[in-house]
Amino acid sequence: MSKNLFHKGRITPGPVGWTRIAAPLVIALVAVPLVLWMRGAEALLVAAAFIVLFTALAVREWMNQSLTFIVDPEGITVSRGGFWPARTWPAEEFRTVQIRRIPGDQVGTQVGGFGLRRGRVLRAQMSAIEEVDGLRRLTAVDERQDAECAVTKGGRIVEVVGHRGRSFLLSPVDPDAAAHTLAQVIRAKR
């Protein structure tokens, strides 16, 4: 097997993400005509402020739900909106990589939220974990563990179990390619 230590992937919004993106725009579509109905110069200023505010909220949510990431020998770098990179998750902290199956209706309870964030995730059951490239499958000792998450929907999630009880979760479009590249990075660091 060849060593491929680079992968660029995408994380797209799921149904909850699209709802979070659309909600501010729908609120603006309802609120702006109501404000304009008041008439007067103040109504125009308030309507303009509503448009700017709710559009900014929608863009912010889109940036948090529509992500790209790069896996390289340094680790994983996730970018909001595909252009605003967050802090790199260092490869030195990676212990193993596995595919974790999380049903779509349980993402909120198991991962604690959607989008790019830090949080505490529930321990995975061994039956919900797939091995990647012969690396050991691991679960946390505690019921909840600290994690860096870039999860926007359920299904097959890439989980990198780290040293010091921390995990890293991604919900990429192609979880197999991301997981295999991460396995190569972990082996190269050993």
Backbone bond lengths (Angstrom), bond angles and torsions (degrees), N, CA, C in turn:
res aa  C-N    CA-C-N  psi(-1)  N-CA   C-N-CA  omega(-1)  CA-C   N-CA-C  phi
1 M - - - 1.453 - - 1.528 108.28 -
2 S 1.312 116.27 132.02 1.463 120.52 -179.43 1.522 110.54 -77.02
3 K 1.315 114.64 152.74 1.462 119.50 178.94 1.516 109.33 -88.75
4 N 1.307 115.61 109.41 1.458 121.27 175.34 1.519 106.52 -108.90
5 L 1.313 117.49 105.28 1.459 121.27 -176.05 1.521 112.54 -102.73
6 F 1.326 117.44 20.34 1.462 120.28 178.82 1.526 109.33 -140.44
7 H 1.322 115.27 133.42 1.466 120.95 176.46 1.526 107.80 -149.93
8 K 1.320 116.28 133.27 1.462 120.98 173.60 1.520 106.99 -113.59
9 G 1.316 116.10 125.59 1.456 120.47 -176.91 1.517 112.52 -131.04
10 R 1.333 113.92 170.42 1.464 120.95 179.26 1.521 109.60 -122.06
11 I 1.318 114.30 150.41 1.460 122.43 172.14 1.518 105.38 -125.51
12 T 1.327 116.41 118.57 1.463 120.55 -175.73 1.522 110.60 -104.87
13 P 1.329 117.35 154.50 1.462 119.84 179.18 1.527 111.86 -64.02
14 G 1.312 115.38 143.13 1.457 121.47 172.46 1.523 109.04 -93.48
15 P 1.336 117.55 -171.54 1.469 120.31 -179.55 1.535 113.64 -57.27
16 V 1.318 116.88 -41.11 1.470 119.84 179.02 1.527 110.05 -65.95
17 G 1.319 116.89 -40.09 1.464 120.84 178.90 1.513 112.35 -62.58
18 W 1.346 116.79 -45.13 1.467 119.25 178.89 1.522 110.97 -64.14
19 T 1.331 117.33 -34.52 1.471 120.08 176.24 1.523 110.26 -64.87
20 R 1.330 117.09 -42.80 1.465 120.74 178.85 1.522 112.17 -65.84
21 I 1.325 117.45 -30.81 1.461 121.02 177.79 1.522 110.33 -74.84
22 A 1.336 116.81 -42.50 1.468 121.31 -175.18 1.528 113.18 -76.71
23 A 1.326 118.26 -30.27 1.470 120.86 -174.48 1.531 113.34 -55.88
24 P 1.337 121.00 -48.75 1.469 119.09 179.02 1.531 112.96 -62.27
25 L 1.327 116.32 -34.42 1.467 119.08 179.31 1.525 111.24 -68.69
26 V 1.326 116.74 -39.61 1.473 120.50 177.49 1.525 110.06 -65.63
27 I 1.323 116.81 -41.97 1.471 120.03 177.87 1.525 110.05 -60.56
28 A 1.324 117.13 -42.41 1.470 120.44 178.48 1.523 110.97 -63.99
29 L 1.330 117.43 -40.31 1.470 120.60 179.17 1.523 112.17 -63.31
30 V 1.316 117.01 -29.77 1.469 120.69 178.06 1.529 110.54 -85.18
31 A 1.330 117.51 -43.21 1.463 121.25 -173.11 1.529 113.19 -73.48
32 V 1.317 118.30 -39.04 1.469 120.72 -175.58 1.526 112.02 -62.45
33 P 1.343 120.75 -47.92 1.469 118.61 177.09 1.535 113.04 -61.45
34 L 1.340 116.72 -35.48 1.466 119.33 177.76 1.526 111.12 -64.78
35 V 1.322 116.74 -40.74 1.468 120.69 178.64 1.523 110.38 -67.50
36 L 1.318 117.18 -42.58 1.470 120.73 179.76 1.523 111.74 -65.66
37 W 1.304 117.14 -26.28 1.460 121.74 178.50 1.535 110.66 -63.95
38 M 1.356 117.20 -25.37 1.463 121.51 178.86 1.525 111.27 -66.89
39 R 1.302 118.40 -27.08 1.466 126.07 -178.22 1.525 111.93 65.60
40 G 1.294 114.26 165.10 1.463 120.21 179.51 1.515 111.41 100.56
41 A 1.334 114.71 167.26 1.463 121.65 -177.77 1.527 111.34 -66.59
42 E 1.352 115.64 -35.90 1.462 118.66 -179.97 1.519 111.04 -64.21
43 A 1.318 116.81 -35.51 1.468 120.73 -179.50 1.524 110.99 -63.15
44 L 1.332 116.91 -38.87 1.464 119.78 178.37 1.530 111.28 -65.41
45 L 1.336 116.27 -41.15 1.462 119.90 178.51 1.528 111.51 -65.29
46 V 1.327 116.14 -43.81 1.466 120.17 179.09 1.528 110.23 -64.74
47 A 1.337 117.38 -42.15 1.467 121.00 178.78 1.527 110.59 -62.46
48 A 1.326 116.99 -43.05 1.466 120.44 178.38 1.530 110.78 -63.35
49 A 1.333 116.23 -41.27 1.465 120.28 178.12 1.530 110.83 -63.27
50 F 1.340 117.26 -41.79 1.464 121.11 177.41 1.527 110.98 -60.67
51 I 1.332 116.16 -44.81 1.468 120.00 -178.93 1.527 110.20 -61.40
52 V 1.328 116.78 -46.78 1.466 120.55 -179.74 1.530 110.73 -64.08
53 L 1.325 117.65 -46.87 1.462 122.16 -177.57 1.524 111.67 -61.66
54 F 1.322 117.24 -52.18 1.459 119.59 -175.04 1.524 112.31 -72.73
55 T 1.321 118.01 -29.48 1.465 120.10 173.86 1.527 109.77 -68.19
56 A 1.322 116.93 -41.29 1.468 120.50 177.39 1.529 111.09 -62.16
57 L 1.336 116.96 -40.51 1.467 119.99 177.38 1.526 111.26 -62.74
58 A 1.332 117.12 -42.03 1.470 120.90 179.31 1.530 110.90 -65.52
59 V 1.328 117.62 -42.32 1.469 121.04 179.50 1.527 110.35 -65.31
60 R 1.322 116.66 -42.33 1.464 120.71 178.41 1.526 110.63 -60.13
61 E 1.318 117.03 -44.48 1.464 120.71 179.88 1.527 110.82 -66.94
62 W 1.341 117.10 -39.55 1.462 120.28 177.38 1.530 110.15 -61.05
63 M 1.339 116.92 -42.75 1.464 120.35 179.46 1.525 111.57 -63.42
64 N 1.318 117.61 -32.17 1.457 122.08 -179.01 1.527 112.07 -80.80
65 Q 1.332 117.58 -18.87 1.470 121.70 -177.35 1.526 113.20 -105.65
66 S 1.313 118.39 -27.21 1.463 122.99 -179.21 1.524 107.49 -104.57
67 L 1.309 115.92 101.93 1.460 121.37 -169.31 1.528 111.48 -122.86
68 T 1.314 116.13 155.61 1.461 121.62 166.49 1.523 106.48 -122.87
69 F 1.318 115.24 158.52 1.461 118.38 177.28 1.518 109.08 -145.22
70 I 1.315 114.35 154.33 1.459 121.88 177.36 1.524 107.57 -124.77
71 V 1.330 115.36 127.94 1.460 121.72 172.39 1.522 106.31 -103.47
72 D 1.323 116.05 124.92 1.463 121.07 177.11 1.528 107.88 -145.47
73 P 1.323 119.41 -179.80 1.464 120.30 -178.27 1.528 114.48 -59.45
74 E 1.320 118.03 -18.76 1.467 121.26 178.81 1.523 112.31 -81.30
75 G 1.337 118.04 -24.14 1.455 121.64 -178.48 1.516 111.73 141.85
76 I 1.323 115.28 -144.13 1.463 121.85 -179.64 1.523 108.10 -120.09
77 T 1.327 116.05 127.16 1.461 121.38 175.28 1.516 107.92 -116.56
78 V 1.329 115.80 117.07 1.463 121.94 179.34 1.526 107.81 -99.74
79 S 1.339 116.16 137.58 1.467 121.18 179.85 1.520 110.31 -118.28
80 R 1.321 116.14 127.52 1.466 121.55 176.14 1.520 109.23 -70.14
81 G 1.324 115.77 132.59 1.451 120.14 178.95 1.516 113.33 64.59
82 G 1.306 117.40 5.26 1.452 121.41 -179.57 1.512 114.50 86.37
83 F 1.341 117.82 0.13 1.468 119.08 -176.24 1.521 114.15 -139.32
84 W 1.316 120.51 -10.67 1.465 122.43 -177.05 1.531 108.94 -112.84
85 P 1.341 118.25 93.59 1.463 119.99 -173.84 1.526 112.96 -69.87
86 A 1.315 113.97 140.26 1.461 121.52 173.57 1.532 107.69 -93.35
87 R 1.314 116.34 178.62 1.465 121.75 178.57 1.533 109.38 -61.68
88 T 1.329 116.61 137.96 1.467 121.86 -179.70 1.523 110.10 -69.29
89 W 1.328 115.64 137.11 1.459 121.21 172.84 1.531 106.03 -84.11
90 P 1.340 119.05 110.94 1.466 121.71 -168.79 1.532 114.06 -70.15
91 A 1.333 115.87 135.53 1.468 122.10 -179.11 1.527 111.86 -65.18
92 E 1.326 117.99 -24.42 1.467 120.49 179.05 1.524 111.36 -61.63
93 E 1.327 116.91 -24.57 1.460 120.59 -179.31 1.524 112.76 -86.95
94 F 1.339 118.45 -8.17 1.460 121.55 -175.82 1.529 110.51 -79.52
95 R 1.322 115.93 132.30 1.463 121.89 179.00 1.526 111.51 -107.82
96 T 1.326 116.66 -47.48 1.458 122.15 177.27 1.522 109.03 -154.14
97 V 1.323 116.07 163.94 1.461 121.49 176.75 1.521 107.49 -126.57
98 Q 1.314 115.37 144.57 1.459 121.37 179.92 1.514 109.09 -151.44
99 I 1.324 115.85 161.95 1.464 121.44 174.91 1.520 106.68 -98.67
100 R 1.313 115.94 127.63 1.466 121.72 -179.19 1.522 108.33 -115.48
101 R 1.311 116.60 128.76 1.463 121.15 178.47 1.527 109.24 -92.52
102 I 1.335 114.97 122.08 1.464 121.31 177.47 1.521 107.33 -126.87
103 P 1.337 118.08 117.94 1.470 119.49 177.19 1.529 110.67 -59.73
104 G 1.333 115.92 145.18 1.462 121.07 -177.14 1.511 114.18 -56.03
105 D 1.345 117.25 -33.82 1.463 119.68 -178.54 1.527 112.53 -80.91
106 Q 1.333 118.17 -1.90 1.463 121.02 -179.77 1.526 113.62 -114.65
107 V 1.331 117.22 3.88 1.471 119.68 -177.95 1.527 110.76 -60.47
108 G 1.318 116.97 -45.54 1.462 120.51 -178.27 1.514 113.03 -59.70
109 T 1.342 117.29 -39.41 1.462 119.70 -178.53 1.525 112.43 -81.91
110 Q 1.332 118.24 -36.29 1.466 119.82 -177.65 1.524 112.90 -80.92
111 V 1.331 116.47 -38.01 1.464 120.19 -177.30 1.525 111.23 -99.91
112 G 1.317 117.66 -24.72 1.451 121.14 176.76 1.509 115.26 93.73
113 G 1.311 118.73 0.17 1.457 120.50 178.92 1.513 111.30 160.40
114 F 1.320 114.95 179.86 1.457 121.66 -176.25 1.521 110.32 -118.82
115 G 1.329 115.86 152.88 1.453 121.06 176.21 1.513 112.19 94.41
116 L 1.316 115.17 -169.50 1.462 122.03 179.76 1.518 108.06 -84.43
117 R 1.340 116.02 118.37 1.454 119.95 -174.79 1.523 110.88 -166.05
118 R 1.318 114.56 168.44 1.464 121.81 169.87 1.509 107.07 -104.32
119 G 1.307 115.74 149.78 1.454 117.71 178.75 1.512 111.66 -172.24
120 R 1.318 113.65 -164.78 1.461 121.53 177.38 1.522 107.07 -122.25
121 V 1.320 116.43 123.81 1.459 121.05 -177.29 1.523 110.10 -107.71
122 L 1.333 114.82 151.04 1.458 120.09 176.38 1.519 110.48 -70.97
123 R 1.314 115.53 148.18 1.460 121.49 177.02 1.526 109.28 -63.66
124 A 1.314 116.77 138.00 1.468 122.08 179.34 1.525 110.26 -80.42
125 Q 1.317 115.98 147.41 1.460 121.45 171.38 1.526 107.70 -81.21
126 M 1.317 118.49 144.01 1.469 121.43 -179.48 1.526 111.67 -59.23
127 S 1.322 117.55 -30.09 1.470 120.64 -179.57 1.530 111.93 -69.57
128 A 1.326 118.06 -17.22 1.466 122.03 -178.88 1.527 112.32 -98.69
129 I 1.340 116.98 9.81 1.464 120.93 -175.89 1.528 110.04 -116.69
130 E 1.333 115.94 133.19 1.469 122.31 174.93 1.525 108.70 -107.00
131 E 1.313 115.45 138.73 1.462 121.81 176.91 1.531 110.16 -72.50
132 V 1.318 116.79 147.09 1.472 122.07 177.44 1.526 108.99 -123.03
133 D 1.314 116.87 121.25 1.474 123.98 174.56 1.528 113.81 49.49
134 G 1.313 117.71 37.36 1.454 121.16 175.59 1.515 115.67 77.88
135 L 1.325 118.80 3.63 1.470 120.66 176.60 1.529 109.17 -76.40
136 R 1.316 116.69 147.69 1.466 121.30 -178.52 1.511 111.88 -63.06
137 R 1.331 114.99 144.58 1.463 120.59 171.77 1.525 107.37 -87.08
138 L 1.327 116.68 137.67 1.464 121.18 -179.00 1.517 109.98 -134.45
139 T 1.313 115.79 150.08 1.463 120.76 169.71 1.518 107.76 -125.76
140 A 1.305 114.95 164.79 1.468 120.43 -177.51 1.527 110.47 -75.22
141 V 1.311 115.59 156.59 1.459 121.38 175.78 1.525 109.28 -77.25
142 D 1.328 116.50 -43.65 1.460 121.51 -178.85 1.523 110.76 -84.47
143 E 1.332 115.53 158.99 1.469 120.92 178.29 1.526 111.11 -62.06
144 R 1.332 116.52 -39.67 1.471 121.71 176.74 1.521 108.10 -123.60
145 Q 1.335 115.30 145.83 1.462 119.52 178.75 1.518 109.84 -136.28
146 D 1.330 115.53 154.97 1.462 120.80 177.28 1.520 109.51 -67.27
147 A 1.333 115.41 143.02 1.464 119.30 -179.23 1.518 110.81 -152.46
148 E 1.321 114.10 151.24 1.460 122.96 168.37 1.522 104.38 -100.72
149 C 1.328 117.28 125.79 1.463 120.52 -173.31 1.521 112.05 -123.54
150 A 1.315 114.35 141.17 1.463 123.17 168.99 1.524 104.71 -135.24
151 V 1.331 114.86 68.19 1.462 122.18 -174.04 1.516 108.89 -118.13
152 T 1.336 116.56 125.28 1.464 121.14 -179.00 1.518 113.10 -119.79
153 K 1.330 116.97 -8.91 1.465 120.08 -179.91 1.523 109.21 -162.70
154 G 1.313 115.40 165.48 1.455 120.65 178.32 1.514 111.47 -81.17
155 G 1.318 114.92 -175.12 1.456 120.92 -179.11 1.511 110.04 115.00
156 R 1.315 116.41 -141.32 1.461 122.29 179.81 1.529 108.73 -89.21
157 I 1.322 115.43 112.04 1.463 123.41 -176.14 1.530 108.28 -107.36
158 V 1.319 116.82 137.78 1.467 120.82 174.50 1.526 107.18 -83.92
159 E 1.326 115.58 122.68 1.465 120.89 178.47 1.520 108.75 -117.67
160 V 1.312 115.58 121.57 1.461 121.40 174.74 1.521 106.25 -102.76
161 V 1.322 115.83 115.75 1.459 120.54 178.24 1.518 106.78 -86.62
162 G 1.314 114.92 126.99 1.453 119.45 -176.14 1.511 113.11 -104.32
163 H 1.303 114.78 169.80 1.461 121.15 171.78 1.529 107.08 -71.79
164 R 1.308 117.48 162.23 1.465 122.76 177.51 1.526 112.42 63.70
165 G 1.338 118.30 27.35 1.459 121.71 171.94 1.511 116.57 69.76
166 R 1.314 118.24 24.33 1.463 120.75 179.80 1.521 109.29 -115.88
167 S 1.332 115.83 144.11 1.464 120.88 178.82 1.517 110.30 -120.80
168 F 1.332 114.85 165.11 1.456 123.04 177.84 1.523 106.38 -133.34
169 L 1.333 117.99 123.93 1.456 121.84 -177.51 1.520 111.21 -119.81
170 L 1.345 115.72 137.42 1.468 123.12 177.90 1.525 108.58 -132.64
171 S 1.328 117.14 144.31 1.470 120.51 172.77 1.531 109.36 -117.08
172 P 1.339 117.26 69.63 1.463 120.03 -175.16 1.522 113.12 -74.58
173 V 1.328 115.22 163.69 1.458 121.63 175.38 1.529 109.19 -63.02
174 D 1.335 117.83 -39.81 1.463 123.10 179.45 1.534 109.21 -119.37
175 P 1.345 117.58 85.21 1.466 119.11 -176.32 1.530 113.73 -65.62
176 D 1.331 117.49 -31.50 1.469 119.42 -178.43 1.526 111.79 -65.54
177 A 1.327 117.61 -46.19 1.466 120.73 179.99 1.526 110.90 -62.42
178 A 1.335 116.82 -43.23 1.469 120.27 179.15 1.524 110.64 -63.78
179 A 1.335 117.07 -44.28 1.464 120.93 -178.28 1.529 111.54 -65.25
180 H 1.326 117.87 -42.01 1.467 120.33 179.81 1.531 111.09 -65.28
181 T 1.326 117.37 -39.71 1.470 119.85 177.46 1.523 110.36 -65.47
182 L 1.332 117.00 -41.91 1.467 120.33 177.94 1.527 111.06 -62.79
183 A 1.324 117.39 -37.97 1.465 120.26 177.16 1.527 110.41 -61.06
184 Q 1.328 117.36 -40.44 1.466 120.98 178.14 1.532 111.07 -65.82
185 V 1.334 116.58 -40.31 1.470 120.59 178.38 1.526 110.06 -63.54
186 I 1.335 117.19 -43.39 1.469 120.91 -179.98 1.526 110.14 -63.06
187 R 1.311 117.22 -44.53 1.477 120.37 178.73 1.532 111.29 -63.38
188 A 1.322 117.35 -38.37 1.468 120.91 -179.83 1.527 111.47 -66.72
189 K 1.325 117.98 -28.69 1.472 121.84 -178.78 1.526 112.15 -80.43
190 R 1.327 117.36 -14.83 1.475 120.15 -177.50 1.494 112.20 -77.06
